[in-house]
């Protein structure tokens, strides 16, 4: 079934080309182009009930990194990575905290833009601060943005998100969920108007948001998103006893989403310090040693 694109914003051809060589945005780029995730974001401004950030060298999942890097050290890590894998076309920041909760990610992207102006810069965020940061994101030249949207009804999102932090205030429950949803949809609309391609990530939690996927896809498509990626829940933290979806449930969710948005089907659920060609090579172990590049930021 073809996606319902009526009323959906069109992506300019030059920006579409960028997304087509991005291994996390297109099948054309997946398995061919390399990417590096630079773990420069030490803090998060929301708490999802399934998210447990960690620092180790063994777990292969989002929210995990060997260390947190300072922006200048991240640039040096990119330079080192390019020597190992000249095919890296994307420098992304996806954690271990949220890239817009502190200034480290955008400062890192500014350094990358100055040193490697042709490098595709990719940002992954929960979207809470996206409306306020959209202009700066665009000015830096970030053209691919991933926003994690797990529900567009506050009653559902409150079952997946414990709290959000806005202006040093902690909001809980329905209030927190309402603020987050409003920010996400507003932020998607704003950043796409400024020239970015947006992919939506949705964590699929059976019994919570599995019957809500088409509504998420419809709302985010109308806000300006260009594609969606359904991510199976990894049971942990407060949802450590909640079952993850099986293959049939994932396929059902993808079918529901595809009524409104193209579905990206090749996500590897990478670490925040992944490096290499997704599905082909991984060499973060050659980058993240016990070198002085690692630093703690609380």
N, C-alpha and C positions, 0 to 999 in steps of 0.2 A: 504494500500500500504506500502510495506517495504521501509525503508529509503535507499537511494543510498549511500552506504558506500565505494564505490570504491575510493581509494586514501586517505581515512580518517584514521588518526592515531588510533591505537588500544589502549585501556586502560588496563594497567596491572591488573591482577586479584585481587591483594591485594588492590590496590587503588579503583578498582571497588566495592569491598566489603564495603569500607568506604562510598562511595556514596550511596550504597543501604540501609544503615541504617540512612541516612541523610533525615529528613522529607521534606526538600526543594529540594531534588534531586531525590527522588524515591517514588513510590506509596507504596513500602514495608515499608518505614520508616514513611510516612505521616500518622498521626493519631495514631502512636505508640510511636515514639521517641520524646522527648522534645528538645526544643532549646531556647536559650536566645540571644537576640540582645543587644549588649552593646553599648550605644551611646557615643562614645569617640571621634568622628571626628567632629571638630567644623567648618571646612571650606571646600569649594569646589573649584576646579580649572577649572570648566566649568559652563556655565549657560544654562540649557535647558529651552526652552520656555514654558514648561508645569510644571516646578518644582518650588515649593514654600515651602521652609523649614520653620518649625514653631516649637515653644515650647508650648505645651499644653497637657492636660490630656484627651482630648475628641475625637480628630480626629483619625480615624483609616485608615491611609494611609502611604506610604513611605515618608521619609523626615521629619517626626514628632517625637518628643521625649519630655519627661517631663523636661529633663535637659541634660547637657553634663557632662560626668564623666571624672575625671582624671584616668590614667591607673591603679594606685594602688587602687583607689576606685572602679573601674570596677571589679577588682579581688575580692574585698570584696563583691560586688553585686552578683557575680557568686557564691561565697560561701553561701551567704544568699539564693539564688535561689535554690541551690542544697538541702538545708534543706527543702524547700517547695515542690520541685519536683525532687526527686532523679533520675527520668527517663530522665533528661536532658543529652543528648549525644553530643550536638553541641553548641559551643560558637561562635556566629557570630557577625561580625561588618558590618553594612550596613548603616552607617550615624550617625547623620543627614547630615553631609557633606560627601565628598569622603574620604574613609579610607587611600588613598595613597597621598592625598593632604598635609597632615601633618604626623608627626612621631608617633602620639598618638596611632594609631591602631596597628602598628607593635610592639610597645613597650608593649602594652596590651597583645598581643598574646605571646610575650616572657615570660611575667609573668605567663600567663595561662599555657604555655608549661612546665614551671618549677614546677608549683604547681599541675597541672593535666595533666600529659603527655599522658594519654589515651583519653582525651577529643578531639573530632573532632573540628578543628579550620576552620572557614569558612569566607571568605572575599568577599565582594561585591564591585565592583569598576566600574567607567566609563571607565577605561582602559588607560587613558592618560599617567599615570606614570607607567603603568604595565611593559613595557620593562626595565625600569631602576631599578625597585624594585623586579623583578622576582627572582633573586638569593637569596635575603634576605628572601622573602616569603617562598621559598623552604627550606632554612636553618632553619627557625622557625618551620617548620613542617606543614604548611598550605597545605592541600591536596584537598580542595574543593574551587573553585573560581568562582564567578559569574561576568560576564562582560556584561554591558548594551550596546548593539549595536543596534541602531535604524535605521541605513541606511549604505550602503557601497558605495553609490554614493554621492559625495559631494553636488551636486545640491539638493538632497533630504534632506540630513542631515542639510544643512544650513537653512531649513525651520523649523527645530526642535531644533536647538542649536544656541544661540545668539553669544556666544564667548567662547574661551578657553584661559587659561593663561599658557604660557610656558616661563620659565626663567624670570618671572616678566614682560613678554610682553603679551599684550592682542591682540589676533588675532580674527578677525571677519569674518562672511560670509563664502564663499567658502574656503578661506585660512584656517580658523579655522576648518571647517569640514574635509578638506583633511588631516590635521595634526592628528586629532582625529581618523579618520578611519585607517590611517597608523599605529598609535600607538596601536590601539585595535587589529588589525590582527597580528601585530608583537608580541604584548604581549601575545596573546592567544597561538601563536606558541611556544613562549619561555617558558611560564609557564607549558605547557603540556609536553614539552620535559624534563622539570625538575621534572615531576612526579605528577602534579596536574590534577584533573578532572575539566573541565570547562563547566559551564552551561551559555548559552547566554540568557539574558533578552531582549526582544524587546517590546517597547511601541507601541501599534497599534493605529495609528492616521488616521482615515478614510480621504481619499482625499489627503493624504500626502505620507504615506509609505505603504498603504494597498495593492498596487499592486507590492510591492518590497520585500515582505516577503520571497519568495522562493530564491531570490538572496542573501538576508542576510543569510539565513540558509545554502546555498551552500558555500558561501565564508567563513563563520565561521567554518563550518564542515571541510573544507579543511585546515583551519588554525590549527585545532586540537580540536575544541569544541566537546563535547559528547552529548549534549542535548540543547533544546531551550524551552523557556517559553514565551508565548505571553501574554503581560500585556495590558489590556484595558486602553486607555488614560483616565485620570481623568482631565476634563476640568478645568484649573486654570491658574493663572499668565497671560502670553501673549496669551495663548490659552484658556482663560476662556470661550470664546463664541464658541469655536470649538466643534462640537459634538463628544462624545465618541462613540465607536463602539457598535452595538447591538450584540446579541448572534449569529446571523447568520454570521455577519462579523468576529467575533472572530473565529468561526468554520472554515470559509473559510481560514483565515490566518493560522490556525493550520494545515489544510489539505495541504496548500501550503508548509509550513515549513517541514511537515513530509515526503516530498519527499527526504529530505536530512538529517534530524536529528530526533531522537525521541523527542516527545513533552511532556513536563511536564505540566499537566493539573490541578494541585491542588493548585496553588498559591493563598495565602490569601491577597496579597498586604499589608504585615505587616508593623507596625510602626518600627522605628529605636530602640525602647526599648521594643519590644514584648518579652514575656516570657511565656513558657508553651508548651503544645502539640498542634500543629496547628490543628484547627478544633474541638478540644476536650476541652482544658482548656486554660485560660488566667489569669495570676495572677500578671501582672506588677503593678497593683494598690496596691498590698501588698509590692512591692519592692520600688517603687518611691513615697515616702511620702515627707514631708517637712524636711527630715533629712539633716544633714550637708554633705552628700555625694555629693550633687549637687554643681557644680561650674560653673562659667562663664568664657569663653575663648575668649571673644570679638565677 
